[in-house]
Amino acid sequence: MGIEIPGLTQVVIPSAITVHLGAPDEVAENVTLPFLDYVKNVASSELYPTWPETALRANIYAIVSTALNRIFTEWYRAQGYNFDITSDTSVDQAFVLNRGIFDSISVLADELFDSYITREGQIEPLYAQFCDGRVTWCPGLLQWGTVSLAEEGYTPYEILQYYYGTDINIQTDTPIAVAGETYPGFPLRLGDNNPYVLLMQIYLNTIGVNFPAIPRIPNPTGTFNEITQEAVTAFQNVFDLPATGIIDKATWYRIRRIYVAVTQLAELTSQGIIISEIPEFTPTPGPAEVVPRVQAVQYFLNVLSVYYNSIPSVDINGVLDTHTRTSLMEFQRTFNLPITGLVDEQTWNTMFNAVSGILQTLPPSAIALPALLWPGITYQSGSEGPGVYLIQQYLTYIASVLEGIPPADPDGVFGPQTELAVRTFQEYFGIDVTGVVDRYTWDRIVLIYRNLRFGDTSNISQLEGL
């Protein structure tokens, strides 16, 4: 039995898209217009028609892919909104109602509106994050940077690979269909047999990797059997829905939303959510001072941004800049904290608890930690808090790769198991065996982690004694 359900498991170009003219929670008008017209509007709002054609093509691929991602994942509709995308550039892309369209961009959009970017082995259109690269920066395509690359002779595909990685494809000639809600219009329950059941079984199994309380459904066939009912009930319990064992509309969209969050978190962590390695400098006082605790906050915000659409991702630069303050305030608003934009103890502890609750459901191989500066604290037996938790996460991954180093169960408490892991690590790499994580040991842990996690593991012996 196949599950090629247009708009659900098969990407299609919708005949129309509904745009919310404001931020997601802002009271604003919704406008529905042809998808092609939307692409032309965004491209004319985001790009300059005088740019090289190869740069324009690369940007239009990204614009189309981003819009299709929002539609395919039902990012907003799954949260109860009645629109597909917003005009808020902090979360989506620019759309200006009734604006003029540049002729050169219109011609390219006519050709490219049915083409989008995917990761290899994936169906879902890539959420192709981009920004201008001059006033704003983001971990994605830099629009002005595409101009430089085009002038250097890069093709549109090579430009996209430069920003999104080499494991991408451009899908072309996508069929056009009327897009609508993916909910089949009737609840799924024990005894049903159809493609919608099969899809939900696949989604639940994916979610269950990160939420072990949800039992795995062996050999999904599309038949809503008792183990499927158990998985649905467990999902409803985990996510505070009525535990009926029936996939009604609310459960359907919650499964869709959590599935998207889980898969996006996997993609985010696989890329490392990292901007740079440990910088070799001594921070100096002033507004641009790099603060280790701010680095950790930025990493936490990025993890949370995958699960909470209201929280934007940020650059992990250690600077409490405008973007970080904005994201921090959105976190505080989302978690019903005083909205100060400051990292007070209540905010810090709430953020740590939320992130650790997410990461503890993931195996070490699915977590990619940034290279964080030593926070200026010496950690030893009896220490507690986020710093200890990060040490434990680093060491647990190292232990999963290097034989002989015991894992440090990440719980934020520097107990005997963590001390043993630290001592063994120090002995393994020729560091004074103290069981204490000072600046030198912290930096070595991060360095070895980065080499193991993202480098060549065949030369690990060369790292000993560093």
TORKOL-4160 file (C-alpha; in steps of 0.2 Angstrom, whole numbers, padded with zeros to 4 digits, m for minus):
466
<pt num="1" X="0000" Y="0000" Z="0000"/>
<pt num="2" X="0007" Y="0017" Z="m0005"/>
<pt num="3" X="0006" Y="0033" Z="0005"/>
<pt num="4" X="0008" Y="0046" Z="m0009"/>
<pt num="5" X="m0004" Y="0058" Z="m0002"/>
<pt num="6" X="m0002" Y="0075" Z="m0012"/>
<pt num="7" X="0003" Y="0089" Z="0000"/>
<pt num="8" X="0007" Y="0076" Z="0014"/>
<pt num="9" X="0020" Y="0064" Z="0009"/>
<pt num="10" X="0022" Y="0071" Z="m0009"/>
<pt num="11" X="0028" Y="0089" Z="m0012"/>
<pt num="12" X="0017" Y="0099" Z="m0023"/>
<pt num="13" X="0016" Y="0117" Z="m0028"/>
<pt num="14" X="0000" Y="0124" Z="m0021"/>
<pt num="15" X="m0011" Y="0134" Z="m0032"/>
<pt num="16" X="m0012" Y="0148" Z="m0018"/>
<pt num="17" X="m0003" Y="0152" Z="m0002"/>
<pt num="18" X="m0011" Y="0162" Z="0013"/>
<pt num="19" X="0001" Y="0175" Z="0020"/>
<pt num="20" X="m0001" Y="0183" Z="0037"/>
<pt num="21" X="0004" Y="0202" Z="0036"/>
<pt num="22" X="0013" Y="0202" Z="0053"/>
<pt num="23" X="0021" Y="0192" Z="0066"/>
<pt num="24" X="0013" Y="0175" Z="0070"/>
<pt num="25" X="0004" Y="0181" Z="0086"/>
<pt num="26" X="0001" Y="0199" Z="0079"/>
<pt num="27" X="m0017" Y="0204" Z="0074"/>
<pt num="28" X="m0015" Y="0207" Z="0056"/>
<pt num="29" X="m0023" Y="0204" Z="0039"/>
<pt num="30" X="m0022" Y="0187" Z="0030"/>
<pt num="31" X="m0020" Y="0188" Z="0011"/>
<pt num="32" X="m0022" Y="0173" Z="m0001"/>
<pt num="33" X="m0014" Y="0174" Z="m0018"/>
<pt num="34" X="m0007" Y="0163" Z="m0031"/>
<pt num="35" X="0009" Y="0154" Z="m0026"/>
<pt num="36" X="0019" Y="0161" Z="m0041"/>
<pt num="37" X="0014" Y="0178" Z="m0037"/>
<pt num="38" X="0020" Y="0176" Z="m0019"/>
<pt num="39" X="0037" Y="0170" Z="m0025"/>
<pt num="40" X="0038" Y="0185" Z="m0037"/>
<pt num="41" X="0033" Y="0197" Z="m0023"/>
<pt num="42" X="0046" Y="0190" Z="m0010"/>
<pt num="43" X="0060" Y="0190" Z="m0023"/>
<pt num="44" X="0056" Y="0208" Z="m0028"/>
<pt num="45" X="0056" Y="0212" Z="m0009"/>
<pt num="46" X="0072" Y="0203" Z="m0005"/>
<pt num="47" X="0083" Y="0205" Z="m0020"/>
<pt num="48" X="0090" Y="0217" Z="m0032"/>
<pt num="49" X="0086" Y="0215" Z="m0050"/>
<pt num="50" X="0104" Y="0221" Z="m0055"/>
<pt num="51" X="0112" Y="0206" Z="m0046"/>
<pt num="52" X="0120" Y="0192" Z="m0057"/>
<pt num="53" X="0107" Y="0180" Z="m0064"/>
<pt num="54" X="0116" Y="0165" Z="m0055"/>
<pt num="55" X="0114" Y="0174" Z="m0039"/>
<pt num="56" X="0096" Y="0178" Z="m0042"/>
<pt num="57" X="0093" Y="0160" Z="m0046"/>
<pt num="58" X="0101" Y="0153" Z="m0031"/>
<pt num="59" X="0091" Y="0165" Z="m0020"/>
<pt num="60" X="0074" Y="0161" Z="m0029"/>
<pt num="61" X="0077" Y="0142" Z="m0025"/>
<pt num="62" X="0079" Y="0147" Z="m0007"/>
<pt num="63" X="0064" Y="0158" Z="m0007"/>
<pt num="64" X="0053" Y="0144" Z="m0015"/>
<pt num="65" X="0060" Y="0130" Z="m0004"/>
<pt num="66" X="0057" Y="0140" Z="0012"/>
<pt num="67" X="0039" Y="0144" Z="0007"/>
<pt num="68" X="0036" Y="0125" Z="0003"/>
<pt num="69" X="0043" Y="0120" Z="0019"/>
<pt num="70" X="0031" Y="0130" Z="0029"/>
<pt num="71" X="0017" Y="0123" Z="0018"/>
<pt num="72" X="0023" Y="0105" Z="0018"/>
<pt num="73" X="0026" Y="0104" Z="0037"/>
<pt num="74" X="0010" Y="0114" Z="0040"/>
<pt num="75" X="0021" Y="0124" Z="0052"/>
<pt num="76" X="0008" Y="0137" Z="0057"/>
<pt num="77" X="m0008" Y="0127" Z="0053"/>
<pt num="78" X="m0002" Y="0113" Z="0065"/>
<pt num="79" X="m0001" Y="0126" Z="0079"/>
<pt num="80" X="m0019" Y="0132" Z="0076"/>
<pt num="81" X="m0016" Y="0147" Z="0064"/>
<pt num="82" X="m0026" Y="0149" Z="0049"/>
<pt num="83" X="m0012" Y="0154" Z="0037"/>
<pt num="84" X="0003" Y="0146" Z="0029"/>
<pt num="85" X="0017" Y="0159" Z="0031"/>
<pt num="86" X="0020" Y="0177" Z="0038"/>
<pt num="87" X="0028" Y="0192" Z="0032"/>
<pt num="88" X="0038" Y="0194" Z="0047"/>
<pt num="89" X="0057" Y="0193" Z="0042"/>
<pt num="90" X="0063" Y="0187" Z="0059"/>
<pt num="91" X="0054" Y="0170" Z="0056"/>
<pt num="92" X="0049" Y="0170" Z="0038"/>
<pt num="93" X="0053" Y="0181" Z="0022"/>
<pt num="94" X="0048" Y="0198" Z="0016"/>
<pt num="95" X="0031" Y="0200" Z="0008"/>
<pt num="96" X="0025" Y="0218" Z="0004"/>
<pt num="97" X="0007" Y="0219" Z="m0001"/>
<pt num="98" X="0003" Y="0227" Z="m0018"/>
<pt num="99" X="0022" Y="0230" Z="m0022"/>
<pt num="100" X="0028" Y="0231" Z="m0040"/>
<pt num="101" X="0037" Y="0216" Z="m0047"/>
<pt num="102" X="0054" Y="0218" Z="m0056"/>
<pt num="103" X="0053" Y="0211" Z="m0074"/>
<pt num="104" X="0070" Y="0201" Z="m0073"/>
<pt num="105" X="0064" Y="0193" Z="m0057"/>
<pt num="106" X="0047" Y="0189" Z="m0064"/>
<pt num="107" X="0055" Y="0180" Z="m0079"/>
<pt num="108" X="0066" Y="0169" Z="m0067"/>
<pt num="109" X="0052" Y="0166" Z="m0055"/>
<pt num="110" X="0041" Y="0159" Z="m0070"/>
<pt num="111" X="0055" Y="0147" Z="m0073"/>
<pt num="112" X="0060" Y="0142" Z="m0055"/>
<pt num="113" X="0044" Y="0142" Z="m0045"/>
<pt num="114" X="0042" Y="0124" Z="m0046"/>
<pt num="115" X="0059" Y="0120" Z="m0040"/>
<pt num="116" X="0066" Y="0118" Z="m0022"/>
<pt num="117" X="0080" Y="0112" Z="m0012"/>
<pt num="118" X="0080" Y="0095" Z="m0002"/>
<pt num="119" X="0093" Y="0086" Z="0009"/>
<pt num="120" X="0099" Y="0070" Z="0001"/>
<pt num="121" X="0087" Y="0056" Z="0006"/>
<pt num="122" X="0073" Y="0068" Z="0012"/>
<pt num="123" X="0057" Y="0073" Z="0004"/>
<pt num="124" X="0054" Y="0088" Z="0014"/>
<pt num="125" X="0058" Y="0105" Z="0006"/>
<pt num="126" X="0073" Y="0112" Z="0015"/>
<pt num="127" X="0070" Y="0127" Z="0027"/>
<pt num="128" X="0082" Y="0137" Z="0018"/>
<pt num="129" X="0086" Y="0151" Z="0030"/>
<pt num="130" X="0094" Y="0167" Z="0023"/>
<pt num="131" X="0098" Y="0185" Z="0027"/>
<pt num="132" X="0106" Y="0199" Z="0019"/>
<pt num="133" X="0123" Y="0197" Z="0025"/>
<pt num="134" X="0127" Y="0215" Z="0028"/>
<pt num="135" X="0115" Y="0222" Z="0041"/>
<pt num="136" X="0110" Y="0205" Z="0048"/>
<pt num="137" X="0119" Y="0188" Z="0049"/>
<pt num="138" X="0112" Y="0170" Z="0050"/>
<pt num="139" X="0118" Y="0152" Z="0049"/>
<pt num="140" X="0112" Y="0151" Z="0031"/>
<pt num="141" X="0113" Y="0159" Z="0014"/>
<pt num="142" X="0119" Y="0177" Z="0014"/>
<pt num="143" X="0111" Y="0186" Z="0000"/>
<pt num="144" X="0125" Y="0199" Z="m0003"/>
<pt num="145" X="0137" Y="0184" Z="m0002"/>
<pt num="146" X="0129" Y="0176" Z="m0017"/>
<pt num="147" X="0133" Y="0191" Z="m0027"/>
<pt num="148" X="0152" Y="0189" Z="m0023"/>
<pt num="149" X="0151" Y="0170" Z="m0027"/>
<pt num="150" X="0142" Y="0173" Z="m0043"/>
<pt num="151" X="0155" Y="0185" Z="m0048"/>
<pt num="152" X="0168" Y="0172" Z="m0045"/>
<pt num="153" X="0160" Y="0160" Z="m0057"/>
<pt num="154" X="0149" Y="0149" Z="m0045"/>
<pt num="155" X="0134" Y="0141" Z="m0053"/>
<pt num="156" X="0117" Y="0143" Z="m0043"/>
<pt num="157" X="0119" Y="0125" Z="m0037"/>
<pt num="158" X="0137" Y="0128" Z="m0031"/>
<pt num="159" X="0131" Y="0144" Z="m0022"/>
<pt num="160" X="0118" Y="0134" Z="m0013"/>
<pt num="161" X="0130" Y="0120" Z="m0008"/>
<pt num="162" X="0142" Y="0134" Z="m0002"/>
<pt num="163" X="0129" Y="0139" Z="0011"/>
<pt num="164" X="0119" Y="0123" Z="0014"/>
<pt num="165" X="0131" Y="0110" Z="0012"/>
<pt num="166" X="0136" Y="0097" Z="m0002"/>
<pt num="167" X="0122" Y="0085" Z="0003"/>
<pt num="168" X="0108" Y="0095" Z="m0006"/>
<pt num="169" X="0098" Y="0092" Z="m0022"/>
<pt num="170" X="0087" Y="0103" Z="m0032"/>
<pt num="171" X="0070" Y="0096" Z="m0036"/>
<pt num="172" X="0063" Y="0102" Z="m0052"/>
<pt num="173" X="0046" Y="0101" Z="m0061"/>
<pt num="174" X="0036" Y="0098" Z="m0045"/>
<pt num="175" X="0018" Y="0095" Z="m0049"/>
<pt num="176" X="0005" Y="0108" Z="m0045"/>
<pt num="177" X="m0010" Y="0104" Z="m0035"/>
<pt num="178" X="m0022" Y="0112" Z="m0023"/>
<pt num="179" X="m0015" Y="0112" Z="m0006"/>
<pt num="180" X="m0027" Y="0110" Z="0009"/>
<pt num="181" X="m0026" Y="0103" Z="0027"/>
<pt num="182" X="m0018" Y="0086" Z="0028"/>
<pt num="183" X="m0030" Y="0080" Z="0041"/>
<pt num="184" X="m0040" Y="0067" Z="0032"/>
<pt num="185" X="m0057" Y="0074" Z="0039"/>
<pt num="186" X="m0061" Y="0059" Z="0051"/>
<pt num="187" X="m0052" Y="0052" Z="0066"/>
<pt num="188" X="m0041" Y="0037" Z="0065"/>
<pt num="189" X="m0045" Y="0023" Z="0078"/>
<pt num="190" X="m0043" Y="0004" Z="0082"/>
<pt num="191" X="m0047" Y="m0007" Z="0066"/>
<pt num="192" X="m0044" Y="0007" Z="0053"/>
<pt num="193" X="m0033" Y="0002" Z="0038"/>
<pt num="194" X="m0027" Y="0016" Z="0026"/>
<pt num="195" X="m0012" Y="0026" Z="0021"/>
<pt num="196" X="m0015" Y="0040" Z="0034"/>
<pt num="197" X="m0013" Y="0026" Z="0048"/>
<pt num="198" X="0003" Y="0021" Z="0040"/>
<pt num="199" X="0010" Y="0039" Z="0040"/>
<pt num="200" X="0005" Y="0041" Z="0058"/>
<pt num="201" X="0014" Y="0025" Z="0063"/>
<pt num="202" X="0030" Y="0031" Z="0054"/>
<pt num="203" X="0029" Y="0048" Z="0063"/>
<pt num="204" X="0026" Y="0040" Z="0080"/>
<pt num="205" X="0041" Y="0028" Z="0077"/>
<pt num="206" X="0052" Y="0043" Z="0073"/>
<pt num="207" X="0046" Y="0053" Z="0088"/>
<pt num="208" X="0048" Y="0038" Z="0099"/>
<pt num="209" X="0067" Y="0038" Z="0096"/>
<pt num="210" X="0068" Y="0054" Z="0107"/>
<pt num="211" X="0053" Y="0050" Z="0118"/>
<pt num="212" X="0056" Y="0032" Z="0124"/>
<pt num="213" X="0039" Y="0032" Z="0133"/>
<pt num="214" X="0031" Y="0030" Z="0116"/>
<pt num="215" X="0032" Y="0011" Z="0112"/>
<pt num="216" X="0039" Y="0007" Z="0094"/>
<pt num="217" X="0026" Y="0000" Z="0082"/>
<pt num="218" X="0035" Y="m0015" Z="0073"/>
<pt num="219" X="0033" Y="m0017" Z="0055"/>
<pt num="220" X="0020" Y="m0003" Z="0051"/>
<pt num="221" X="0007" Y="m0008" Z="0038"/>
<pt num="222" X="m0006" Y="0005" Z="0039"/>
<pt num="223" X="m0017" Y="m0006" Z="0051"/>
<pt num="224" X="m0022" Y="0003" Z="0067"/>
<pt num="225" X="m0019" Y="m0012" Z="0079"/>
<pt num="226" X="m0017" Y="m0012" Z="0098"/>
<pt num="227" X="0001" Y="m0008" Z="0098"/>
<pt num="228" X="m0003" Y="0008" Z="0088"/>
<pt num="229" X="m0017" Y="0012" Z="0100"/>
<pt num="230" X="m0004" Y="0010" Z="0114"/>
<pt num="231" X="0008" Y="0022" Z="0105"/>
<pt num="232" X="m0005" Y="0035" Z="0102"/>
<pt num="233" X="m0011" Y="0034" Z="0120"/>
<pt num="234" X="0007" Y="0036" Z="0126"/>
<pt num="235" X="0010" Y="0051" Z="0114"/>
<pt num="236" X="m0006" Y="0059" Z="0121"/>
<pt num="237" X="0000" Y="0057" Z="0139"/>
<pt num="238" X="0017" Y="0064" Z="0135"/>
<pt num="239" X="0010" Y="0079" Z="0127"/>
<pt num="240" X="m0004" Y="0083" Z="0138"/>
<pt num="241" X="m0018" Y="0078" Z="0126"/>
<pt num="242" X="m0034" Y="0068" Z="0131"/>
<pt num="243" X="m0028" Y="0049" Z="0132"/>
<pt num="244" X="m0041" Y="0042" Z="0120"/>
<pt num="245" X="m0030" Y="0031" Z="0109"/>
<pt num="246" X="m0039" Y="0039" Z="0094"/>
<pt num="247" X="m0030" Y="0051" Z="0082"/>
<pt num="248" X="m0042" Y="0065" Z="0081"/>
<pt num="249" X="m0038" Y="0082" Z="0073"/>
<pt num="250" X="m0029" Y="0089" Z="0088"/>
<pt num="251" X="m0018" Y="0073" Z="0090"/>
<pt num="252" X="m0015" Y="0073" Z="0071"/>
<pt num="253" X="m0008" Y="0090" Z="0071"/>
<pt num="254" X="0002" Y="0088" Z="0087"/>
<pt num="255" X="0010" Y="0072" Z="0080"/>
<pt num="256" X="0014" Y="0082" Z="0064"/>
<pt num="257" X="0022" Y="0096" Z="0074"/>
<pt num="258" X="0032" Y="0086" Z="0086"/>
<pt num="259" X="0038" Y="0075" Z="0071"/>
<pt num="260" X="0044" Y="0091" Z="0062"/>
<pt num="261" X="0052" Y="0097" Z="0078"/>
<pt num="262" X="0061" Y="0081" Z="0081"/>
<pt num="263" X="0068" Y="0080" Z="0063"/>
<pt num="264" X="0073" Y="0098" Z="0063"/>
<pt num="265" X="0082" Y="0096" Z="0079"/>
<pt num="266" X="0091" Y="0081" Z="0072"/>
<pt num="267" X="0096" Y="0091" Z="0057"/>
<pt num="268" X="0101" Y="0106" Z="0067"/>
<pt num="269" X="0112" Y="0096" Z="0079"/>
<pt num="270" X="0120" Y="0086" Z="0065"/>
<pt num="271" X="0127" Y="0103" Z="0058"/>
<pt num="272" X="0134" Y="0107" Z="0075"/>
<pt num="273" X="0125" Y="0123" Z="0078"/>
<pt num="274" X="0142" Y="0131" Z="0079"/>
<pt num="275" X="0149" Y="0147" Z="0072"/>
<pt num="276" X="0168" Y="0145" Z="0077"/>
<pt num="277" X="0180" Y="0135" Z="0087"/>
<pt num="278" X="0187" Y="0141" Z="0103"/>
<pt num="279" X="0195" Y="0158" Z="0100"/>
<pt num="280" X="0213" Y="0161" Z="0105"/>
<pt num="281" X="0211" Y="0178" Z="0114"/>
<pt num="282" X="0208" Y="0186" Z="0130"/>
<pt num="283" X="0191" Y="0194" Z="0131"/>
<pt num="284" X="0192" Y="0213" Z="0135"/>
<pt num="285" X="0179" Y="0223" Z="0144"/>
<pt num="286" X="0166" Y="0233" Z="0133"/>
<pt num="287" X="0150" Y="0231" Z="0124"/>
<pt num="288" X="0158" Y="0217" Z="0112"/>
<pt num="289" X="0165" Y="0206" Z="0126"/>
<pt num="290" X="0163" Y="0188" Z="0123"/>
<pt num="291" X="0155" Y="0180" Z="0138"/>
<pt num="292" X="0155" Y="0161" Z="0141"/>
<pt num="293" X="0138" Y="0161" Z="0149"/>
<pt num="294" X="0131" Y="0170" Z="0135"/>
<pt num="295" X="0138" Y="0157" Z="0123"/>
<pt num="296" X="0129" Y="0144" Z="0133"/>
<pt num="297" X="0113" Y="0154" Z="0133"/>
<pt num="298" X="0114" Y="0156" Z="0114"/>
<pt num="299" X="0116" Y="0137" Z="0112"/>
<pt num="300" X="0101" Y="0134" Z="0123"/>
<pt num="301" X="0091" Y="0146" Z="0113"/>
<pt num="302" X="0095" Y="0137" Z="0097"/>
<pt num="303" X="0090" Y="0121" Z="0104"/>
<pt num="304" X="0073" Y="0128" Z="0110"/>
<pt num="305" X="0070" Y="0137" Z="0094"/>
<pt num="306" X="0067" Y="0120" Z="0086"/>
<pt num="307" X="0053" Y="0116" Z="0097"/>
<pt num="308" X="0046" Y="0133" Z="0100"/>
<pt num="309" X="0042" Y="0143" Z="0084"/>
<pt num="310" X="0042" Y="0159" Z="0094"/>
<pt num="311" X="0060" Y="0158" Z="0099"/>
<pt num="312" X="0072" Y="0163" Z="0085"/>
<pt num="313" X="0089" Y="0155" Z="0083"/>
<pt num="314" X="0104" Y="0166" Z="0086"/>
<pt num="315" X="0123" Y="0167" Z="0082"/>
<pt num="316" X="0133" Y="0158" Z="0095"/>
<pt num="317" X="0146" Y="0172" Z="0097"/>
<pt num="318" X="0146" Y="0175" Z="0116"/>
<pt num="319" X="0139" Y="0193" Z="0114"/>
<pt num="320" X="0123" Y="0198" Z="0122"/>
<pt num="321" X="0118" Y="0208" Z="0106"/>
<pt num="322" X="0101" Y="0214" Z="0099"/>
<pt num="323" X="0097" Y="0197" Z="0091"/>
<pt num="324" X="0101" Y="0187" Z="0107"/>
<pt num="325" X="0091" Y="0199" Z="0118"/>
<pt num="326" X="0076" Y="0198" Z="0106"/>
<pt num="327" X="0077" Y="0179" Z="0107"/>
<pt num="328" X="0080" Y="0179" Z="0125"/>
<pt num="329" X="0064" Y="0190" Z="0128"/>
<pt num="330" X="0054" Y="0178" Z="0117"/>
<pt num="331" X="0060" Y="0164" Z="0128"/>
<pt num="332" X="0054" Y="0173" Z="0143"/>
<pt num="333" X="0038" Y="0177" Z="0135"/>
<pt num="334" X="0035" Y="0159" Z="0130"/>
<pt num="335" X="0039" Y="0152" Z="0147"/>
<pt num="336" X="0029" Y="0165" Z="0156"/>
<pt num="337" X="0045" Y="0174" Z="0164"/>
<pt num="338" X="0047" Y="0192" Z="0167"/>
<pt num="339" X="0052" Y="0199" Z="0150"/>
<pt num="340" X="0068" Y="0208" Z="0154"/>
<pt num="341" X="0080" Y="0202" Z="0140"/>
<pt num="342" X="0093" Y="0198" Z="0154"/>
<pt num="343" X="0100" Y="0182" Z="0160"/>
<pt num="344" X="0095" Y="0182" Z="0178"/>
<pt num="345" X="0095" Y="0166" Z="0188"/>
<pt num="346" X="0077" Y="0162" Z="0185"/>
<pt num="347" X="0079" Y="0163" Z="0167"/>
<pt num="348" X="0095" Y="0153" Z="0167"/>
<pt num="349" X="0088" Y="0139" Z="0177"/>
<pt num="350" X="0072" Y="0138" Z="0167"/>
<pt num="351" X="0081" Y="0138" Z="0151"/>
<pt num="352" X="0093" Y="0124" Z="0157"/>
<pt num="353" X="0079" Y="0113" Z="0164"/>
<pt num="354" X="0070" Y="0115" Z="0147"/>
<pt num="355" X="0085" Y="0111" Z="0136"/>
<pt num="356" X="0091" Y="0096" Z="0147"/>
<pt num="357" X="0074" Y="0089" Z="0146"/>
<pt num="358" X="0075" Y="0089" Z="0127"/>
<pt num="359" X="0093" Y="0083" Z="0126"/>
<pt num="360" X="0091" Y="0069" Z="0138"/>
<pt num="361" X="0079" Y="0060" Z="0126"/>
<pt num="362" X="0093" Y="0060" Z="0112"/>
<pt num="363" X="0108" Y="0048" Z="0111"/>
<pt num="364" X="0125" Y="0056" Z="0111"/>
<pt num="365" X="0127" Y="0054" Z="0092"/>
<pt num="366" X="0112" Y="0065" Z="0089"/>
<pt num="367" X="0119" Y="0080" Z="0100"/>
<pt num="368" X="0131" Y="0092" Z="0093"/>
<pt num="369" X="0138" Y="0104" Z="0106"/>
<pt num="370" X="0146" Y="0121" Z="0102"/>
<pt num="371" X="0164" Y="0124" Z="0107"/>
<pt num="372" X="0161" Y="0134" Z="0122"/>
<pt num="373" X="0174" Y="0145" Z="0131"/>
<pt num="374" X="0178" Y="0140" Z="0149"/>
<pt num="375" X="0166" Y="0149" Z="0160"/>
<pt num="376" X="0178" Y="0154" Z="0173"/>
<pt num="377" X="0173" Y="0141" Z="0186"/>
<pt num="378" X="0183" Y="0126" Z="0192"/>
<pt num="379" X="0171" Y="0111" Z="0193"/>
<pt num="380" X="0175" Y="0097" Z="0205"/>
<pt num="381" X="0166" Y="0084" Z="0215"/>
<pt num="382" X="0150" Y="0092" Z="0222"/>
<pt num="383" X="0148" Y="0105" Z="0209"/>
<pt num="384" X="0131" Y="0107" Z="0201"/>
<pt num="385" X="0123" Y="0116" Z="0187"/>
<pt num="386" X="0123" Y="0119" Z="0168"/>
<pt num="387" X="0142" Y="0119" Z="0167"/>
<pt num="388" X="0143" Y="0102" Z="0175"/>
<pt num="389" X="0129" Y="0096" Z="0163"/>
<pt num="390" X="0139" Y="0102" Z="0148"/>
<pt num="391" X="0155" Y="0094" Z="0154"/>
<pt num="392" X="0145" Y="0078" Z="0156"/>
<pt num="393" X="0138" Y="0079" Z="0138"/>
<pt num="394" X="0155" Y="0082" Z="0131"/>
<pt num="395" X="0163" Y="0067" Z="0140"/>
<pt num="396" X="0148" Y="0056" Z="0136"/>
<pt num="397" X="0151" Y="0058" Z="0118"/>
<pt num="398" X="0169" Y="0056" Z="0119"/>
<pt num="399" X="0166" Y="0040" Z="0129"/>
<pt num="400" X="0155" Y="0033" Z="0115"/>
<pt num="401" X="0170" Y="0035" Z="0103"/>
<pt num="402" X="0185" Y="0031" Z="0113"/>
<pt num="403" X="0186" Y="0014" Z="0122"/>
<pt num="404" X="0192" Y="0015" Z="0140"/>
<pt num="405" X="0184" Y="0032" Z="0145"/>
<pt num="406" X="0168" Y="0029" Z="0155"/>
<pt num="407" X="0153" Y="0040" Z="0151"/>
<pt num="408" X="0147" Y="0054" Z="0163"/>
<pt num="409" X="0128" Y="0052" Z="0165"/>
<pt num="410" X="0122" Y="0070" Z="0161"/>
<pt num="411" X="0112" Y="0076" Z="0176"/>
<pt num="412" X="0121" Y="0092" Z="0181"/>
<pt num="413" X="0128" Y="0085" Z="0197"/>
<pt num="414" X="0147" Y="0082" Z="0198"/>
<pt num="415" X="0147" Y="0065" Z="0207"/>
<pt num="416" X="0158" Y="0050" Z="0207"/>
<pt num="417" X="0154" Y="0044" Z="0190"/>
<pt num="418" X="0158" Y="0061" Z="0182"/>
<pt num="419" X="0174" Y="0062" Z="0193"/>
<pt num="420" X="0180" Y="0045" Z="0186"/>
<pt num="421" X="0176" Y="0051" Z="0168"/>
<pt num="422" X="0186" Y="0067" Z="0171"/>
<pt num="423" X="0201" Y="0057" Z="0179"/>
<pt num="424" X="0201" Y="0044" Z="0165"/>
<pt num="425" X="0200" Y="0058" Z="0151"/>
<pt num="426" X="0215" Y="0067" Z="0160"/>
<pt num="427" X="0225" Y="0051" Z="0160"/>
<pt num="428" X="0221" Y="0046" Z="0142"/>
<pt num="429" X="0227" Y="0063" Z="0136"/>
<pt num="430" X="0242" Y="0066" Z="0147"/>
<pt num="431" X="0234" Y="0079" Z="0158"/>
<pt num="432" X="0238" Y="0080" Z="0177"/>
<pt num="433" X="0225" Y="0068" Z="0185"/>
<pt num="434" X="0216" Y="0078" Z="0197"/>
<pt num="435" X="0198" Y="0074" Z="0193"/>
<pt num="436" X="0195" Y="0093" Z="0193"/>
<pt num="437" X="0190" Y="0103" Z="0177"/>
<pt num="438" X="0200" Y="0119" Z="0177"/>
<pt num="439" X="0202" Y="0130" Z="0162"/>
<pt num="440" X="0215" Y="0118" Z="0154"/>
<pt num="441" X="0205" Y="0102" Z="0156"/>
<pt num="442" X="0189" Y="0111" Z="0150"/>
<pt num="443" X="0198" Y="0117" Z="0134"/>
<pt num="444" X="0205" Y="0100" Z="0131"/>
<pt num="445" X="0188" Y="0091" Z="0133"/>
<pt num="446" X="0181" Y="0103" Z="0120"/>
<pt num="447" X="0195" Y="0101" Z="0108"/>
<pt num="448" X="0195" Y="0082" Z="0109"/>
<pt num="449" X="0176" Y="0083" Z="0107"/>
<pt num="450" X="0176" Y="0094" Z="0092"/>
<pt num="451" X="0189" Y="0083" Z="0084"/>
<pt num="452" X="0180" Y="0067" Z="0087"/>
<pt num="453" X="0163" Y="0074" Z="0083"/>
<pt num="454" X="0167" Y="0084" Z="0067"/>
<pt num="455" X="0185" Y="0079" Z="0062"/>
<pt num="456" X="0195" Y="0064" Z="0057"/>
<pt num="457" X="0194" Y="0051" Z="0070"/>
<pt num="458" X="0208" Y="0041" Z="0062"/>
<pt num="459" X="0222" Y="0052" Z="0070"/>
<pt num="460" X="0215" Y="0052" Z="0088"/>
<pt num="461" X="0232" Y="0045" Z="0094"/>
<pt num="462" X="0240" Y="0062" Z="0088"/>
<pt num="463" X="0229" Y="0071" Z="0100"/>
<pt num="464" X="0236" Y="0062" Z="0116"/>
<pt num="465" X="0246" Y="0073" Z="0126"/>
<pt num="466" X="0240" Y="0089" Z="0119"/>
